[in-house]
Amino acid sequence: MIEVNTDGASAGNPGPSGAGIFINNNGQVERFSIPLGMMENHEAEYHALIKALEICLEKKYMAVSFRTDSQLINRAIEKEFVKNKRYSPLLEKALELSRQLDLFFMKWIPSIENKSADKLARKAIHLNTEAKE
């Protein structure tokens, strides 16, 4: 099973944001730092999940275990519900993508266990400014 760690980060709330995606495919590691532009931290978390799902589908990784340190994201996926209606379109997109996989699991992990994805997300924040130069 493919293991995917995701993290979204913002420098300010809202502020320049990035997605970090760390994929372990049976020992072969893939890393992605994706600049997301200006958004809030929770939005960045959703976008990190969506980008990771898109990458998995593109690479035909169909049995995937996702890990996030965002309790908000984990609960939203688990319950297929979000209190803040502003995030409804992002949740719907993530659910739509996850349903295209043969096996999809989501697990909450403490931040200390998500350092690889966090580092990639923070790197992506800086890529926002580099893209403008």
Buried (B, 14 or more C-beta within 10 A) or exposed (E): EBBBBBBBBBBEEBBBBBBBBBBBBEEEEBEBBBBBEEBBBBBBBBBBBBBBBEBBBEEEBBEBBBBBBBEBBBBBBEEEEBEEEEBEEBBEBBBEBBEEBEEBBBEBBEEEEBBBBBBBBBBBBBBBEEEEE
